[in-house]
Amino acid sequence: MKNNFNIVLSSSGYNDINNFVSEKSKKLFAQIARNKKIMILANAAPVNSGNYVARENVAENFKKAGATQADIIDLDNKNMELMDGYDVIYGLGGDPALLIELVNKTDFKKHFIDFLKKGIYIGESAGSMIMADDLKWVYYVKKGSKPKYNITLDTYKGLGLTKKLIFPHVNKEGEQMLARAQQYESENGVSFTRLNDGEYITELVLI
């Protein structure tokens, strides 16, 4: 299958336990997954986290869609080379701080860029946010909504592979958070790509 994209940035991804997944999304994911080996990058949704249950759900959905393999993997510097063996990497949603740590404290970006030369990445929520250069906005806009956003990080640097600042789950957010997002845009000269659950965008990242 020849695609004019190598990354899919989504709000809800293939996680239909916690989110709504549209028929359009299911069709795309099935097209991508057919006869492919898929890694479910699970770092953002560790054991005991709210998103942990989504790990198995997403893997099962890909298998039903025709993937030959769907493995749930937490990456660190000891197993980065595993990326080389997959056709598709799916970045689970969850805690963006864990993905920021993965990007900034390991060799993930180097291996991931090599992967993108031949494979497709699908991001779900935080897994989409991490593609941007900076995630500081997340901790301003979402502060107070959940404990995981009430922290200060040493760095907010993401992968820097897209100019898009993905703001997922817009359909679930309250007026106060949406107003704070508008304020952040105005004060910082940026524009969010707002996605409801079930929506996605595709991009071709030239490496």
C-alpha positions as CSV (number, residue, x, y, z in Angstrom):
1,M,0.0,0.0,0.0
2,K,1.5,3.3,-1.1
3,N,0.5,6.3,1.1
4,N,0.9,10.0,0.8
5,F,1.3,10.2,4.6
6,N,3.4,8.5,7.2
7,I,1.9,9.9,10.4
8,V,-1.8,10.0,11.5
9,L,-2.6,12.4,14.3
10,S,-5.8,11.5,16.0
11,S,-7.8,12.3,19.1
12,S,-9.2,8.9,20.0
13,G,-7.3,6.6,17.8
14,Y,-8.4,3.0,17.9
15,N,-9.3,3.2,21.6
16,D,-13.1,2.5,21.7
17,I,-13.2,1.7,25.4
18,N,-12.5,5.3,26.6
19,N,-13.4,7.2,23.4
20,F,-15.6,7.3,20.3
21,V,-14.0,5.9,17.2
22,S,-15.6,7.0,13.9
23,E,-16.3,4.7,11.0
24,K,-14.0,6.8,8.9
25,S,-11.2,6.2,11.4
26,K,-11.9,2.5,11.5
27,K,-11.7,2.3,7.7
28,L,-8.3,4.1,7.7
29,F,-6.9,2.0,10.5
30,A,-8.0,-1.3,8.8
31,Q,-6.4,-0.1,5.6
32,I,-3.1,0.6,7.3
33,A,-3.2,-2.5,9.5
34,R,-4.0,-5.2,6.9
35,N,-1.2,-7.8,6.8
36,K,1.1,-5.5,8.8
37,K,3.0,-5.9,12.1
38,I,2.0,-3.3,14.6
39,M,3.7,-2.1,17.8
40,I,1.4,-0.6,20.4
41,L,3.8,1.9,22.1
42,A,2.5,1.8,25.7
43,N,4.8,4.1,27.6
44,A,2.1,6.8,28.1
45,A,-0.3,4.2,29.7
46,P,1.5,2.2,32.3
47,V,0.1,-0.3,34.7
48,N,-2.5,1.2,37.1
49,S,-3.0,4.3,34.9
50,G,-6.5,5.3,33.6
51,N,-5.5,4.4,30.0
52,Y,-4.0,1.0,30.9
53,V,-7.1,-0.9,29.8
54,A,-6.8,0.6,26.4
55,R,-3.6,-1.3,25.7
56,E,-5.3,-4.6,25.1
57,N,-8.3,-2.9,23.5
58,V,-6.3,-1.2,20.8
59,A,-4.2,-4.4,20.1
60,E,-7.3,-6.4,19.7
61,N,-8.9,-3.9,17.4
62,F,-5.9,-4.0,15.1
63,K,-5.9,-7.8,15.0
64,K,-9.6,-7.8,14.1
65,A,-8.8,-5.3,11.3
66,G,-6.3,-7.7,9.7
67,A,-3.0,-7.0,11.4
68,T,-0.7,-10.1,11.4
69,Q,0.7,-9.0,14.8
70,A,-0.1,-6.4,17.4
71,D,2.4,-6.3,20.3
72,I,2.2,-4.1,23.4
73,I,5.6,-2.7,24.2
74,D,7.2,-0.2,26.6
75,L,10.3,1.2,25.0
76,D,13.6,2.2,26.7
77,N,17.2,2.4,25.7
78,K,17.5,-1.4,26.0
79,N,15.0,-2.3,23.3
80,M,14.8,0.7,20.9
81,E,15.9,-1.6,18.0
82,L,12.5,-3.4,18.3
83,M,11.0,-0.5,16.2
84,D,12.9,-1.8,13.2
85,G,10.8,-4.9,13.1
86,Y,7.4,-3.3,12.7
87,D,5.4,-1.7,9.9
88,V,3.2,0.5,12.1
89,I,3.7,2.1,15.5
90,Y,0.7,3.2,17.4
91,G,1.3,5.7,20.2
92,L,-1.2,5.2,23.0
93,G,-2.7,8.2,24.8
94,G,-2.3,8.8,28.5
95,D,0.3,10.8,30.3
96,P,2.2,13.2,28.0
97,A,5.0,13.6,30.6
98,L,5.9,10.0,30.1
99,L,6.3,10.5,26.4
100,I,8.3,13.7,26.9
101,E,10.6,11.7,29.2
102,L,10.9,9.0,26.5
103,V,11.9,11.5,23.9
104,N,14.3,13.5,26.0
105,K,16.0,10.8,28.0
106,T,16.5,8.0,25.5
107,D,17.6,7.5,21.8
108,F,13.9,7.3,20.8
109,K,13.9,10.1,18.2
110,K,16.9,8.7,16.3
111,H,15.3,5.3,16.0
112,F,11.9,6.7,15.3
113,I,13.1,8.8,12.4
114,D,14.6,5.7,10.9
115,F,11.3,3.9,11.4
116,L,9.4,6.7,9.6
117,K,11.4,6.2,6.4
118,K,9.5,3.0,5.9
119,G,6.6,2.8,8.4
120,I,3.5,4.6,9.5
121,Y,2.9,6.2,12.9
122,I,-0.6,6.6,14.4
123,G,-0.9,8.8,17.4
124,E,-3.8,8.8,19.9
125,S,-4.2,11.9,22.1
126,A,-0.9,12.3,24.0
127,G,0.6,10.1,21.3
128,S,-0.4,12.8,18.8
129,M,0.7,15.7,21.0
130,I,4.2,14.4,21.3
131,M,4.9,14.9,17.6
132,A,5.0,18.7,18.1
133,D,8.1,20.6,19.1
134,D,6.8,21.9,22.5
135,L,4.1,20.7,24.8
136,K,4.2,23.4,27.5
137,W,0.8,24.5,26.4
138,V,-0.7,21.3,27.6
139,Y,0.2,22.1,31.2
140,Y,-1.2,25.6,31.0
141,V,-4.5,24.8,29.2
142,K,-5.3,21.6,31.1
143,K,-3.9,22.6,34.6
144,G,-6.4,21.7,37.3
145,S,-8.3,19.2,35.2
146,K,-6.3,16.1,36.3
147,P,-3.4,15.7,38.7
148,K,-1.1,14.7,35.9
149,Y,-1.3,18.2,34.5
150,N,-0.6,19.9,37.8
151,I,3.2,19.5,37.5
152,T,6.2,21.4,36.3
153,L,8.6,19.6,34.0
154,D,12.3,20.2,33.4
155,T,11.5,20.2,29.7
156,Y,8.4,20.2,27.5
157,K,10.2,19.4,24.3
158,G,8.6,16.9,21.9
159,L,9.7,15.3,18.7
160,G,9.4,18.4,16.5
161,L,8.2,16.5,13.5
162,T,5.0,18.5,12.9
163,K,4.0,22.2,13.2
164,K,0.6,21.1,14.3
165,L,-0.3,21.5,18.0
166,I,-2.9,18.8,18.4
167,F,-5.6,19.6,21.0
168,P,-7.5,16.3,21.3
169,H,-10.9,15.5,22.9
170,V,-12.3,19.0,22.2
171,N,-15.8,17.6,22.3
172,K,-15.2,16.5,26.0
173,E,-13.7,19.8,27.3
174,G,-15.5,22.4,29.3
175,E,-15.9,26.1,28.5
176,Q,-13.2,27.1,31.0
177,M,-10.5,25.0,29.3
178,L,-11.6,26.0,25.8
179,A,-11.4,29.7,26.9
180,R,-7.9,29.1,28.3
181,A,-6.9,27.5,25.0
182,Q,-8.0,30.6,23.1
183,Q,-6.1,32.8,25.6
184,Y,-2.9,30.8,25.2
185,E,-3.2,31.0,21.4
186,S,-3.7,34.8,21.5
187,E,-0.8,35.4,24.0
188,N,1.7,33.1,22.3
189,G,0.9,33.5,18.6
190,V,0.0,29.9,18.0
191,S,-3.0,28.0,16.7
192,F,-4.2,24.7,18.0
193,T,-5.4,21.9,15.7
194,R,-8.6,21.0,17.5
195,L,-9.8,17.4,17.1
196,N,-13.0,15.8,18.4
197,D,-12.9,12.1,19.2
198,G,-13.2,10.2,15.9
199,E,-11.3,12.9,14.0
200,Y,-7.7,12.8,12.6
201,I,-5.3,14.4,10.2
202,T,-2.6,12.9,8.1
203,E,0.8,14.3,7.3
204,L,3.9,13.3,5.3
205,V,7.0,13.9,7.3
206,L,10.0,14.1,5.0
207,I,13.1,12.7,6.7
